[in-house]
Amino acid sequence: MADLITVEDPDDPRLSDYTGLTDVELRRRREPAEGLFIAEGEKVIRRAKDAGYAMRSMLLSAKWVDVMKDVIDEIPAPVYAVSPELAERVTGYHVHRGALASMQRKPLPPAAELLAGARKVVVMESVNDHTNIGAIFRSAAALGMDAVLLSPDCADPLYRRSVKVSMGAVFSVPYARLDTWPRGLEAVREAGFTLLALTPDEKATAIDEAAPHRIDRVALMLGAEGDGLSTPALVAADEWVRIPMAHGVDSLNVGAAAAVAFYAVATGRPGL
């Protein structure tokens, strides 16, 4: 059972995991280095715990202590009860959901390990917007994608904003980082995957014509908002695919495009 500790000093060193959560550059550097990430809100905290992530501590406003009592009773980590005002001073923003948890990261699996048991994977290149990362993971979970592979420069899926937008789906879909780019794509192809590059280019095949749901093992490649996939990534692909557009719209936000493409990959699969 966790210790419930009331804290009234925003400079209390026991709250250090939660300081400056709005300082994106600081948190990007600090969290991976210290092996932690922040889960926000009751549902996300529960999903992180149920996914096997160890809890370092919780930070709760008073009204959430009873709501989270069953979690408090299960975990050995300390639970810090604070006022909403103190939580805001520590974190840098108003904690609307009233509950934060500092969780311990797990080592990422090798990409080859994920590919061995997968049939439908997402490959992201240089996607650095945390909202888009979270949205893509949520769609990947909802539409039955088996795994996500990230280029070395993709944003952290466990950054607080990504976790929040995904509603904890980042805990449901296994992911790994490719060590090199785009050379790492060769390992994906050697594992038996057909590499489909999603692009609005007119030379690309309409995704329904490409029929990705009929391909035994498919890797769908997504690029960053605005820039899309780089030329080396497009050259490395087996085929370019596009989502047909109407009313003069040239493209969709990468999060929206991912959801459409994942549905095209999944359509016709058993259970979907």
Rosetta blueprint (number, residue, H / E / L):
1 M L
2 A L
3 D L
4 L E
5 I E
6 T E
7 V L
8 E L
9 D L
10 P L
11 D L
12 D L
13 P H
14 R H
15 L H
16 S H
17 D H
18 Y H
19 T L
20 G L
21 L L
22 T L
23 D L
24 V H
25 E H
26 L H
27 R H
28 R H
29 R H
30 R H
31 E H
32 P H
33 A H
34 E H
35 G L
36 L E
37 F E
38 I E
39 A E
40 E E
41 G L
42 E H
43 K H
44 V H
45 I H
46 R H
47 R H
48 A H
49 K H
50 D H
51 A L
52 G L
53 Y L
54 A L
55 M E
56 R E
57 S E
58 M E
59 L E
60 L E
61 S E
62 A H
63 K H
64 W H
65 V H
66 D H
67 V H
68 M L
69 K H
70 D H
71 V H
72 I H
73 D H
74 E H
75 I L
76 P L
77 A L
78 P L
79 V E
80 Y E
81 A E
82 V E
83 S L
84 P H
85 E H
86 L H
87 A H
88 E H
89 R H
90 V H
91 T H
92 G L
93 Y L
94 H L
95 V L
96 H L
97 R L
98 G L
99 A E
100 L E
101 A E
102 S E
103 M E
104 Q E
105 R L
106 K L
107 P L
108 L L
109 P L
110 P L
111 A H
112 A H
113 E H
114 L H
115 L H
116 A H
117 G L
118 A L
119 R L
120 K E
121 V E
122 V E
123 V E
124 M E
125 E L
126 S L
127 V L
128 N L
129 D L
130 H H
131 T H
132 N H
133 I H
134 G H
135 A H
136 I H
137 F H
138 R H
139 S H
140 A H
141 A H
142 A H
143 L L
144 G L
145 M L
146 D L
147 A E
148 V E
149 L E
150 L E
151 S L
152 P L
153 D L
154 C L
155 A L
156 D L
157 P L
158 L L
159 Y L
160 R H
161 R H
162 S H
163 V H
164 K H
165 V H
166 S H
167 M L
168 G L
169 A H
170 V H
171 F H
172 S L
173 V L
174 P L
175 Y E
176 A E
177 R E
178 L L
179 D L
180 T L
181 W L
182 P L
183 R L
184 G L
185 L H
186 E H
187 A H
188 V H
189 R H
190 E H
191 A L
192 G L
193 F L
194 T E
195 L E
196 L E
197 A E
198 L E
199 T L
200 P L
201 D L
202 E L
203 K L
204 A L
205 T E
206 A E
207 I H
208 D H
209 E H
210 A H
211 A L
212 P H
213 H H
214 R H
215 I L
216 D L
217 R L
218 V E
219 A E
220 L E
221 M E
222 L E
223 G L
224 A E
225 E L
226 G L
227 D L
228 G E
229 L L
230 S L
231 T H
232 P H
233 A H
234 L H
235 V H
236 A H
237 A L
238 D L
239 E E
240 W E
241 V E
242 R E
243 I L
244 P L
245 M L
246 A L
247 H L
248 G L
249 V L
250 D L
251 S L
252 L L
253 N L
254 V H
255 G H
256 A H
257 A H
258 A H
259 A H
260 V H
261 A H
262 F H
263 Y H
264 A H
265 V H
266 A H
267 T L
268 G L
269 R L
270 P L
271 G L
272 L L
